[in-house]
């Protein structure tokens, strides 16, 4: 899998799963650039967020450019994602390159792995 955005999707699924995300959110994100193109992912995320009553967090109808990131951000906020994770998602496509987002998501997930490891005495 060489597509950086597909790799970002994998890391997002890992991160959001830790926060209790359900298949209705994880499915479209996990399919991003693997079996679904941008329009399909956006459409599914849009419908999911509307069904969850999260449309108030949206301003207007998102286009494909930036829309996927915004819909993921809305979903992550509803899951009470930590501010560190929200900053990465918010910077995706705005202030951070795809490569930087991938790196930061990877680091966030590895830190969470370490936090969840049982302590050894």
N, C-alpha and C positions, 0 to 999 in steps of 0.2 A: 504494500500500500504506500505509494509514493506521494499521493496527494496530501499536502499539509492540512487542508481543511478536513479531510477524512480522518486524519490523525487527531486533529482538534476535537472532532466529534467523539472519538473514542475516549479522550480524556474528560470531555464534558459529561459523557454518560457515567464514567467512573465517579466524578465529583458529585453529580446530582443524585446518583444512586445512594451515596453516603448520606444525603440529606432527606432521603425517603421518597424520592421521585418514583412515580409509577410508570408502567409500560406506555401509557398514553403520551407521556413526555419523552421517555427514553427511546421509544421506537422510532419516531421521526428523526431525532437527533442522531441516533445510531445508524440510521439509513443514509445520512447526509453524505453525498458523493460516492456512496457504495451502490445502493439500489435506487435512490431518489435524487433527482437534481434539485436545484435551488427552489424552483417554483413549487414543487411537491412538498418539500420540507416546510416552506413558509406557509403554505395552505393548511397543512396539518397542525402546525404549531398555532396558527391563528385560530383555527376552529377549536382546538383544545383550550387555549387561553380564554376564548369567549365562553365556552361551556363551563369553565371554572369561575366565571364571573370576574375575570381580570381585565376586561376591556377598558375599564376606567383608567388604567395605567398607560394606555396608548393614546397618542395624539395623531389622529388621522389614520389613513390607510397606508401601511408600510409598503414600499416597493421592495423588490428582491434585494437590491443593494442596501444593506444595513437592516433590513427587515428581519432576517433570521436571527441576527445578533440581538435585536431589540426584543423579539418574542422570547428568546432564551433568557434574557435579562428579566423580563416580566415574570417568567416562571420561576427563576431562581430567587427573586425577591419574595415571591409568595411562599417559597420553601424556607424562608428566613436564612438564606445563605450568608455565611460570614462576609464581612466587608472586603476581606482580601480577595475572595473569589469574585465578588461583584465587581471589584475594580478591574480584574482581568477581563471579564466579560464585557464590561462597559468600554474598555479600551480597544476591544477587538474591532478592527475596521476604522477606528477613529484615530487613536494615538499610538496603537501598537500594531506591528506587522503580524502577519499570520505566524511567522516563525517565533516571534517573541511571545505571542499568546500560547502557542504550543509548549514552549519551554516553561512558561510560568504555570500553566495548568499541570504539566508534568511534575514540576516541583511541588505545587500545592498538594497534589495527590500523594506524592511520596512522603511529605510531611504528615499528612493525615494517616498514612500507613504506619508511620513511626508512633504517632500518638495512640493508635489503637492496639499496638503490640502490647502484650502483657509484660509487666515489669518483672525482671528477674532479680532475685535476691541472693 
